[in-house]
Amino acid sequence: MVKFLLWCVLLVFCWPLALVALILYPIVWLLLLPFRLVGIAVEGVLGLVSGIILLPGRLLRAI
């Protein structure tokens, strides 16, 4: 919603720039998508490693 309101303000003040932003936004989103997927994968791997490292402590705390 905030992005839309900012775009509306940009449309009022500088409509050519708002149209360029409207065209480029999906292209930039598609270009950044692989980096988001890599980030999700890295976060999952780090969570797994963290779980493996902290497992002995959790087992000792449960006893």
JOZINOR-V599754 format. One record per residue. N is the residue number from 0. RES is the residue in three letters. PHI is phi in radians with two decimals (999 if undefined). PSI is psi in radians with two decimals (none if undefined). Layout:
BEGIN
n:N res:RES phi:PHI psi:PSI
n:N res:RES phi:PHI psi:PSI
END
This chain:
BEGIN
n:0 res:MET phi:999 psi:-0.70
n:1 res:VAL phi:-1.15 psi:-0.70
n:2 res:LYS phi:-1.09 psi:-0.69
n:3 res:PHE phi:-1.14 psi:-0.75
n:4 res:LEU phi:-1.13 psi:-0.69
n:5 res:LEU phi:-1.13 psi:-0.66
n:6 res:TRP phi:-1.15 psi:-0.68
n:7 res:CYS phi:-1.11 psi:-0.71
n:8 res:VAL phi:-1.12 psi:-0.74
n:9 res:LEU phi:-1.11 psi:-0.63
n:10 res:LEU phi:-1.11 psi:-0.66
n:11 res:VAL phi:-1.22 psi:-0.75
n:12 res:PHE phi:-1.44 psi:-0.68
n:13 res:CYS phi:-2.60 psi:1.52
n:14 res:TRP phi:-1.18 psi:-0.54
n:15 res:PRO phi:-1.14 psi:-0.69
n:16 res:LEU phi:-1.16 psi:-0.63
n:17 res:ALA phi:-1.14 psi:-0.68
n:18 res:LEU phi:-1.20 psi:-0.68
n:19 res:VAL phi:-1.10 psi:-0.73
n:20 res:ALA phi:-1.11 psi:-0.66
n:21 res:LEU phi:-1.14 psi:-0.60
n:22 res:ILE phi:-1.39 psi:-0.69
n:23 res:LEU phi:-1.40 psi:-0.41
n:24 res:TYR phi:-1.01 psi:-0.84
n:25 res:PRO phi:-1.15 psi:-0.57
n:26 res:ILE phi:-1.18 psi:-0.77
n:27 res:VAL phi:-1.13 psi:-0.69
n:28 res:TRP phi:-1.07 psi:-0.75
n:29 res:LEU phi:-1.16 psi:-0.63
n:30 res:LEU phi:-1.20 psi:-0.56
n:31 res:LEU phi:-1.51 psi:-0.18
n:32 res:LEU phi:-1.04 psi:-0.76
n:33 res:PRO phi:-1.05 psi:-0.62
n:34 res:PHE phi:-1.17 psi:-0.61
n:35 res:ARG phi:-1.16 psi:-0.72
n:36 res:LEU phi:-1.13 psi:-0.71
n:37 res:VAL phi:-1.12 psi:-0.69
n:38 res:GLY phi:-1.09 psi:-0.71
n:39 res:ILE phi:-1.13 psi:-0.73
n:40 res:ALA phi:-1.14 psi:-0.77
n:41 res:VAL phi:-1.12 psi:-0.71
n:42 res:GLU phi:-1.09 psi:-0.69
n:43 res:GLY phi:-1.15 psi:-0.75
n:44 res:VAL phi:-1.14 psi:-0.75
n:45 res:LEU phi:-1.13 psi:-0.62
n:46 res:GLY phi:-1.13 psi:-0.68
n:47 res:LEU phi:-1.15 psi:-0.81
n:48 res:VAL phi:-1.09 psi:-0.73
n:49 res:SER phi:-1.07 psi:-0.74
n:50 res:GLY phi:-1.12 psi:-0.67
n:51 res:ILE phi:-1.19 psi:-0.72
n:52 res:ILE phi:-1.19 psi:-0.68
n:53 res:LEU phi:-1.50 psi:-0.07
n:54 res:LEU phi:-1.07 psi:-0.79
n:55 res:PRO phi:-1.05 psi:-0.67
n:56 res:GLY phi:-1.13 psi:-0.69
n:57 res:ARG phi:-1.16 psi:-0.69
n:58 res:LEU phi:-1.15 psi:-0.72
n:59 res:LEU phi:-1.17 psi:-0.62
n:60 res:ARG phi:-1.20 psi:-0.52
n:61 res:ALA phi:-1.31 psi:-0.35
n:62 res:ILE phi:-1.40 psi:none
END
